[in-house]
Amino acid sequence: MDSPSPLDQITERVERLLVRHAELQRANALLTAQVVSLTQERDSLRSRLNTARTRIDALLEKMPPPPADAPATPTDLPKEAE
């Protein structure tokens, strides 16, 4: 058998590279779409977080101040005798 000519080898190599290029373009398009989707999801979650934070802040503003004799933190509560 004769070995392929250099021109045939180059042609085959170029064809393989073109196929690989097309595969990479498809993969890149899928990844780009995924980035867009995840960016939208992140932005939506950020918006929900900010809304929740605003609502919590509003609720905290409405709470009456604690009595003067109330413990500062839950760890300051007296322990019950067992």
C-alpha positions in Angstrom: 0.0 0.0 0.0 1.1 3.5 -0.7 1.2 5.9 2.1 -1.1 9.0 1.7 0.5 11.9 0.0 1.4 15.0 2.1 -1.5 16.9 0.5 -3.9 14.1 1.4 -2.6 14.1 5.0 -3.0 17.9 5.2 -6.5 17.7 3.7 -7.5 15.0 6.2 -6.1 17.0 9.1 -7.9 20.2 8.0 -11.2 18.3 7.8 -10.7 16.9 11.3 -9.9 20.4 12.6 -13.0 21.8 10.9 -15.1 19.1 12.6 -13.5 19.8 15.9 -14.0 23.6 15.4 -17.7 23.0 14.8 -18.0 20.9 17.9 -16.3 23.6 20.0 -18.5 26.3 18.6 -21.6 24.2 19.6 -20.2 23.7 23.1 -19.3 27.3 23.4 -22.9 28.3 22.4 -24.3 25.9 25.0 -22.0 27.3 27.7 -22.8 30.9 26.7 -26.6 30.1 27.1 -25.9 28.5 30.4 -24.0 31.6 31.6 -26.9 33.8 30.6 -29.4 31.5 32.4 -27.3 31.4 35.5 -26.7 35.2 35.5 -30.5 35.7 35.3 -31.1 33.2 38.1 -28.4 35.0 40.2 -30.0 38.4 39.6 -33.4 37.0 40.5 -32.1 35.5 43.7 -30.3 38.8 44.6 -33.5 40.7 44.1 -35.4 38.2 46.3 -32.8 38.5 48.9 -32.9 42.3 48.9 -36.7 42.2 49.1 -36.6 39.8 52.1 -33.9 41.9 53.8 -36.1 45.0 53.3 -39.1 43.2 54.8 -37.2 41.9 57.7 -35.7 45.4 58.4 -39.3 46.8 58.3 -40.5 44.2 60.8 -37.6 44.8 63.1 -38.4 48.5 63.0 -41.9 47.8 64.2 -40.8 45.6 67.1 -41.0 47.3 70.5 -37.7 47.8 72.3 -36.9 45.1 74.8 -37.6 45.8 78.5 -34.7 47.2 80.4 -34.4 44.1 82.6 -34.4 41.7 79.6 -31.2 39.7 79.0 -29.1 41.1 76.1 -28.6 37.7 74.4 -30.2 34.3 74.7 -27.0 33.0 76.4 -27.7 35.4 79.3 -31.0 33.7 80.1 -31.0 32.0 83.5 -30.7 28.2 83.4 -33.6 26.3 84.8 -32.9 23.9 87.7 -33.4 20.3 86.7 
